[in-house]
Amino acid sequence: MFNKDWCCELCITVESRHPNYANARASELEAVKAGVKNYDGIGLPEDYGQWAKEQRLHLATTDERFLLLMDGLTNEE
């Protein structure tokens, strides 16, 4: 993860597809192994906001699991 922000499952799904996500997870694992219990993360990439918006639109039209998650989290019933 890039930072300590709380995220819903939709946002985590999007975040995990970012090209730098594996680096963020590896950095977090190294910190935990070094005894850091409150790791802040590497920070969001500069382009993350626009990238995430494009990914959400793409996933909403191509990924049935994502669409079901989105429906479940946004359905007001």
N, C-alpha and C positions, 0 to 999 in steps of 0.2 A: 504494500500500500504506500501511497505517496505521502500521506500525512495522517493526522489523528482525527480528521473529520468523520463524524458518524454518517454512514451511508445506508440507503435502502438496498435491497437486493438488485434492483435495476441498475443503480449507480455502480455497484460492485461489479456487476456483469460487464458494464461498459468499461470501467477502469481496468479490469483484468485483460482487456483486449489491447490496451495501449502498448506500443512498441517498447516503452521504458519500464513496463510493469515488472518484468522479470528482474531487472536491475534493482528496482525498489524493494522487491521481496528478498533478494539476496543480501542487500544492505541491511535490511531489518533482521534477517537471520544472523548475520555477523554480529550485530549489536546485541542481540539476545544472548548469543553464545559468549560474548564478552561481559555479560552480566548487567547490561543496560535494561532496566525494567520499565522505562518510560520513554521509549524511542520516539522521536518527533517525525521521523520519515525524511525522505530526500526532498520533499516539496513537490508541488504540482508542476509539471512542465509548463513552460511559458504559453504554449499554444493549446493547453488542455481544454479550456472552455469551448472554443470553436470545434476542436476535434471531437469532444464528447457529444456536442450537439449533433454533428454529422453522423456519428456512430449510432446515437439513439434513433435518428431517422432511418438509417440503413437497417438496423436490427428490427425496427418496428415493421419493416416491409419484407424482411427475409428470414427472420428467426421466429418460429412458432412459439418456442419456449419463452422468449423475450416478450412476445406479444401477450401471452397468457399471464406472465408476471405483471406486465403493465396494466392489463385489464383488472387483475386481482387487486392491485394497489390503488387503482384510480376509480374503481367502481364504487359508487356512493350507496349502493343497496346493502 
